[in-house]
Amino acid sequence: MLTSILRQDRGGQVLLTLLFAAAIIVPVLNLAVPQGHPLHLETYTVSLLGKYLCYALLALAVDLVWGYLGILSLGHGAFFALGGYAMGMYLMRQIGDRGVYANPELPDFMVFLNWTELPWFWHGFDHFWLTCLMIVLIPGALAFVFGWLAFRSRVSGVYLSIMTQALTFALMLAFFRNEMGFGGNNGLTDFKDLLGADLQADTTRIALFVASVLALILGYLICRAVVASRLGSVVIAIRDAEPRTRFIGYKVEHVKLAIFVLSAVLAGIAGALYVPQVGIINPGEFAPLNSIEIVVWVALGGRATLYGAVIGAVLINYAKSWFTVEFPEVWLFALGSLFVLATLVLPKGLAGLLQRREVSA
C-alpha cells in the first residue's frame, strides 16, 4: 500500500526518509551528546525545528486545497489557531492551583477578570482524550459549516478567498474580547506540563519534536493517498474543469467539502502541536497576514507537489528566524521579494526546479 502511494513521488520518498532520519538523529544529538560538544543540539534548536514541522503540516494542508483543488484559502490560519486554542485550554487546566492566584479551577486570567465560575465550554478540557477529539472536531466542524454554505452556493474564485479571509478576521476580533473567555489580547500562556511531563524538560521537548515528525509523516501519507487515488483524479478535474466534472455526474460540492474539511483538520492538528512548543497561543494567530504568509510558503515550495509545500514552509520560516534577529526591519520586504521571485522566475516553485533538473539529468 505504502509503496503504491509513493511509487511516482520521488520527492516524497526523499522527504519521508529525511524525516525518519531526523526523528532518530535529533534526539540523539540533544540527549546523548553532552553539552559543549560540537555535535550537541541545543533544546532551543529542537523546539525551533518542531515549530517548523508544525508549519510544514499547515502548509501541506493548504497545498491540498489550493494546489490540487484550486481553492485559494486565505483563512487556514483560523483552523490552525482553533486547534492551538483547544490544546491551550487543556494546558491551562493542567496548571491547577500552581497559577499566580492559586485557584484550582479558574485560570489566572479569569480570576483577574473576576469570573466566578468556569465557562461551560471549558469543561472537559482537563481530559486529554477529549482535547484530542476537540482538536479534530472544532476546526473540522467550522470547515464543514463554512464549506457547506459556500460550495452549495457555488461561491468560487476570488470571492471564496475573500470569504475565508473575512472568516479568520472575524474570529480574530472575537477572540480579542475578554468576554469570550479565551484570555483576550494576552491569550493562553504560562503552561506547566503536558500529560504530567514538565514542558521545559529536554525529554518533553524531544517528545514533542518526534510527535511533530510523526504527524507530518502521517499527514503527508494521507494527502498523498488522496491525490494518488481516484478521488484525487476527480479533485484535479474539479480544479481544471469544474463545469465539465459536474456535467458528467460528479458531486462537485461533496468532493470540495470533503477535501476542505480534511485540510482544516490537518491545520488544527498542526496548531495543537505548535502551542506546547512555543508556550503561548493568542488571537494574533488568527491574523489574515498569517494565512497569506502560508500561501507564500506553498507558492515558493511548489504548488500541487505536497513535498514542495513542506520545503517552502521550512525554508521561509528559517529565513524569518534569521532575518528577524539580524535584520528585523527587512523581513517583510524579503518575504515580498521571495513571492515575486517565485511568481516570475519559479512559477512551479522550488519543487518545479528540482523536477526540471531530474528530467535534464
VOGU-3710 file (C-alpha; in Angstrom, 3 decimals, decimal comma):
1> mltsilrqdr> 0,000/0,000/0,000  2,697/2,465/1,048  4,816/1,561/-1,976  1,955/2,203/-4,383  1,236/5,601/-2,822  4,847/6,794/-3,146  5,730/4,975/-6,383  5,770/8,092/-8,574  6,663/10,525/-5,811  10,423/10,659/-5,598
11> ggqvlltllf> 10,345/13,975/-3,755  8,045/12,468/-1,153  10,300/9,458/-0,739  13,294/11,709/-0,053  11,266/13,875/2,327  9,994/10,929/4,374  13,496/9,480/4,548  14,823/12,777/5,907  12,002/12,984/8,438  12,617/9,454/9,715
21> aaaiivpvln> 16,325/10,264/9,977  15,568/13,490/11,879  13,351/11,588/14,330  16,385/9,477/15,238  19,318/11,877/14,887  17,871/14,946/16,640  17,053/13,139/19,938  20,491/11,526/19,950  22,297/14,830/19,381  20,248/16,520/22,097
31> lavpqghplh> 20,103/13,855/24,806  23,121/11,611/24,231  25,739/14,131/23,113  26,941/16,178/26,118  26,728/19,968/26,209  29,866/21,676/24,967  30,424/19,032/22,309  30,413/20,420/18,728  27,645/17,995/17,755  25,376/18,792/20,704
41> letytvsllg> 21,981/20,142/19,640  20,500/22,710/22,000  16,961/22,220/23,286  16,048/25,646/21,911  17,000/24,450/18,438  14,925/21,291/18,909  11,869/23,420/19,761  12,549/25,645/16,762  12,709/22,624/14,458  9,482/21,291/15,966
51> kylcyallal> 7,807/24,636/15,235  8,981/24,484/11,615  7,485/20,998/11,277  4,125/22,264/12,569  4,231/24,994/9,944  5,116/22,356/7,350  1,993/20,358/8,234  -0,055/23,548/7,931  1,458/24,257/4,512  0,658/20,692/3,479
61> avdlvwgylg> -2,994/21,305/4,360  -3,091/24,478/2,272  -1,408/22,780/-0,692  -4,087/20,091/-0,659  -6,897/22,613/-1,166  -5,025/25,177/-3,261  -2,625/23,094/-5,311  -4,944/20,175/-6,078  -8,478/21,505/-5,572  -7,830/25,032/-6,814
71> ilslghgaff> -9,304/26,801/-3,773  -7,071/29,651/-2,651  -7,828/29,674/1,064  -6,733/32,795/2,920  -8,215/31,591/6,183  -6,378/28,423/7,142  -4,723/30,328/9,955  -8,124/30,162/11,668  -8,163/26,349/11,712  -4,551/26,338/12,910
81> alggyamgmy> -5,397/28,754/15,737  -8,525/26,847/16,787  -6,515/23,643/17,164  -3,973/25,636/19,138  -6,594/27,100/21,447  -8,034/23,638/22,121  -4,601/22,426/23,211  -4,018/25,654/25,134  -7,230/25,127/27,113  -6,065/21,661/28,124
91> lmrqigdrgv> -2,655/23,007/29,182  -4,284/25,790/31,199  -6,493/23,265/33,006  -3,379/21,281/33,933  -1,928/24,248/35,835  -4,464/23,831/38,654  -3,529/25,696/41,830  0,009/26,428/40,612  -1,096/29,662/38,978  -0,428/33,160/40,301
101> yanpelpdfm> -3,772/33,230/42,139  -3,606/29,552/43,215  -7,169/28,903/42,058  -7,575/25,168/41,340  -10,497/25,675/38,926  -10,118/29,029/37,192  -7,146/30,074/35,018  -5,341/33,199/36,209  -6,868/35,487/33,573  -10,381/34,520/34,684
111> vflnwtelpw> -9,555/35,269/38,322  -8,083/38,616/37,273  -11,275/39,442/35,344  -13,441/38,461/38,348  -15,015/35,393/36,756  -16,778/33,358/39,434  -17,069/30,013/37,654  -15,580/28,123/34,748  -17,490/28,666/31,465  -19,389/25,633/30,203
121> fwhgfdhfwl> -17,222/25,300/27,098  -14,109/24,841/29,251  -15,498/21,770/30,974  -13,933/18,524/29,832  -10,666/20,087/28,704  -8,936/18,618/31,733  -9,146/15,267/29,882  -6,513/14,711/27,199  -8,652/12,335/25,127  -11,474/14,878/24,881
131> tclmivlipg> -8,977/17,599/23,998  -7,630/15,469/21,139  -11,190/14,974/19,941  -11,873/18,726/20,042  -8,628/19,462/18,183  -10,085/17,499/15,277  -13,781/18,330/15,664  -13,686/22,109/16,163  -11,706/23,040/13,008  -13,459/20,263/11,089
141> alafvfgwla> -16,923/21,448/12,152  -16,169/25,067/11,241  -14,813/23,986/7,854  -17,869/21,797/7,287  -20,361/24,577/8,038  -18,441/27,201/6,078  -17,763/24,867/3,152  -21,315/23,550/3,017  -22,724/27,074/2,781  -20,090/28,338/0,333
151> frsrvsgvyl> -19,885/25,344/-2,015  -23,641/24,830/-2,014  -23,979/28,435/-3,198  -21,227/27,778/-5,780  -19,041/30,578/-4,480  -15,592/30,251/-6,024  -12,509/32,119/-7,125  -11,531/35,398/-5,542  -14,914/35,696/-3,796  -14,289/32,480/-1,865
161> simtqaltfa> -10,766/33,646/-0,973  -12,150/36,898/0,411  -14,758/34,989/2,427  -12,096/32,756/4,012  -10,075/35,841/4,892  -13,151/37,506/6,383  -13,778/34,372/8,455  -10,376/34,420/10,107  -10,534/38,198/10,622  -13,918/37,892/12,347
171> lmlaffrnem> -12,574/35,157/14,626  -9,549/37,286/15,480  -11,776/40,182/16,551  -13,959/37,829/18,601  -11,034/36,198/20,416  -9,588/39,602/21,296  -12,640/40,211/23,507  -12,202/39,324/27,181  -15,852/38,302/27,333  -15,156/35,329/25,066
181> gfggnngltd> -13,302/33,557/27,857  -10,084/32,800/25,969  -7,692/35,257/27,590  -8,417/38,219/25,347  -5,397/40,058/23,983  -2,907/38,035/26,060  -4,310/34,657/25,059  -3,309/31,497/26,915  0,205/31,037/28,298  2,311/30,105/31,354
191> fkdllgadlq> 1,806/26,390/30,682  3,402/23,983/33,169  3,182/20,408/31,925  1,665/18,044/29,387  0,393/14,627/30,487  2,291/15,136/33,738  5,610/15,904/31,999  7,352/19,234/32,551  7,119/21,240/29,324  10,559/22,754/29,923
201> adttrialfv> 12,308/19,400/30,283  14,586/18,276/27,452  12,838/14,921/27,180  9,430/16,610/26,780  10,777/18,876/24,047  12,192/15,866/22,251  8,884/14,011/22,602  7,029/16,973/21,085  9,544/17,136/18,235  9,117/13,429/17,482
211> asvlalilgy> 5,325/13,828/17,671  5,581/16,668/15,133  7,686/14,497/12,833  5,208/11,623/13,042  2,237/13,952/12,499  3,892/15,408/9,389  4,693/11,939/8,043  1,146/10,727/8,657  -0,330/13,918/7,213  1,827/13,593/4,118
221> licravvasr> 0,829/9,973/3,592  -2,863/10,809/3,981  -2,636/13,669/1,485  -0,598/11,567/-0,913  -3,100/8,690/-0,640  -5,892/11,114/-1,533  -4,191/12,698/-4,550  -2,931/9,339/-5,867  -6,413/7,769/-5,706  -9,428/8,020/-7,959
231> lgsvviaird> -10,713/10,740/-5,661  -7,519/12,665/-6,372  -8,198/12,461/-10,103  -11,666/13,914/-9,516  -10,161/16,661/-7,328  -7,747/17,671/-10,105  -10,561/17,522/-12,639  -12,576/19,939/-10,489  -9,599/22,276/-10,337  -9,027/22,228/-14,100
241> aeprtrfigy> -12,581/21,938/-15,432  -15,247/22,187/-12,753  -18,274/22,616/-15,113  -17,285/19,522/-17,115  -16,752/17,485/-13,967  -20,171/18,469/-12,711  -21,737/17,766/-16,120  -20,538/14,153/-16,228  -22,232/13,452/-12,906  -19,751/14,001/-10,070
251> kvehvklaif> -20,994/15,668/-6,890  -18,519/18,521/-7,033  -19,757/20,169/-3,845  -19,349/16,943/-1,868  -15,772/16,445/-3,071  -14,850/20,047/-2,308  -16,360/19,792/1,151  -14,543/16,532/1,978  -11,132/17,882/0,945  -11,722/21,227/2,661
261> vlsavlagia> -12,657/19,543/5,952  -9,659/17,185/5,778  -7,390/20,147/5,178  -8,876/22,022/8,152  -8,365/19,017/10,438  -4,691/18,781/9,442  -4,290/22,502/10,138  -5,904/22,066/13,571  -3,531/19,234/14,470  -0,589/21,407/13,406
271> galyvpqvgi> -1,820/24,172/15,718  -2,236/21,772/18,623  1,369/20,563/18,292  2,618/24,121/17,856  1,271/25,548/21,131  3,168/23,456/23,717  6,395/24,035/21,786  6,124/27,841/21,679  4,361/28,200/25,046  1,598/30,591/24,021
281> inpgefapln> -1,493/31,000/21,851  -3,170/34,375/21,325  -5,579/35,997/18,832  -2,640/37,156/16,728  -2,556/33,650/15,228  -5,874/34,469/13,524  -4,370/37,483/11,737  -5,121/37,395/7,976  -1,466/38,173/7,279  -0,518/34,780/8,745
291> sieivvwval> -2,819/32,981/6,314  -1,380/34,955/3,397  2,114/34,009/4,534  1,157/30,321/4,388  0,202/30,770/0,733  3,654/32,251/0,101  5,265/29,141/1,645  3,321/26,902/-0,709  3,954/29,086/-3,756  7,705/29,192/-3,146
301> ggratlygav> 7,935/25,481/-2,389  5,767/24,426/-5,314  2,020/24,008/-5,624  0,475/20,582/-6,172  3,572/18,678/-5,063  2,949/18,293/-1,301  6,652/17,916/-0,538  7,231/21,349/-2,078  4,902/22,890/0,493  6,976/21,311/3,266
311> igavlinyak> 10,202/22,647/1,743  8,756/26,137/1,373  7,444/26,256/4,947  10,729/25,147/6,493  12,974/27,383/4,337  10,902/30,546/4,702  10,476/30,158/8,446  14,189/29,511/8,846  14,817/32,680/6,849  12,297/34,530/9,015
321> swftvefpev> 14,064/33,411/12,200  17,387/34,644/10,808  16,115/37,926/9,380  14,113/38,893/12,470  17,277/38,573/14,551  19,836/40,070/12,171  17,715/42,498/10,109  14,227/42,731/11,667  13,172/45,750/9,605  13,997/43,974/6,322
331> wlfalgslfv> 11,962/40,768/6,772  8,658/41,873/5,204  10,488/43,244/2,167  12,424/39,995/1,865  9,201/37,976/2,077  7,567/40,079/-0,637  10,649/39,722/-2,828  10,586/35,944/-2,393  6,964/35,810/-3,525  7,644/37,991/-6,576
341> latlvlpkgl> 10,708/35,898/-7,406  8,722/32,686/-7,134  5,977/34,092/-9,348  8,253/35,420/-12,106  11,222/33,052/-12,085  9,915/29,887/-10,397  6,194/29,599/-11,258  6,274/25,968/-10,113  8,380/26,740/-7,063  11,499/25,011/-5,832
351> agllqrrevs> 9,893/21,619/-6,412  9,449/22,500/-10,085  13,120/23,447/-10,293  14,123/20,107/-8,792  11,827/18,261/-11,209  13,433/20,022/-14,192  16,893/19,008/-13,008  15,788/15,389/-12,706  14,403/15,425/-16,251  17,545/17,044/-17,692
361> a> 19,745/14,556/-15,831
//
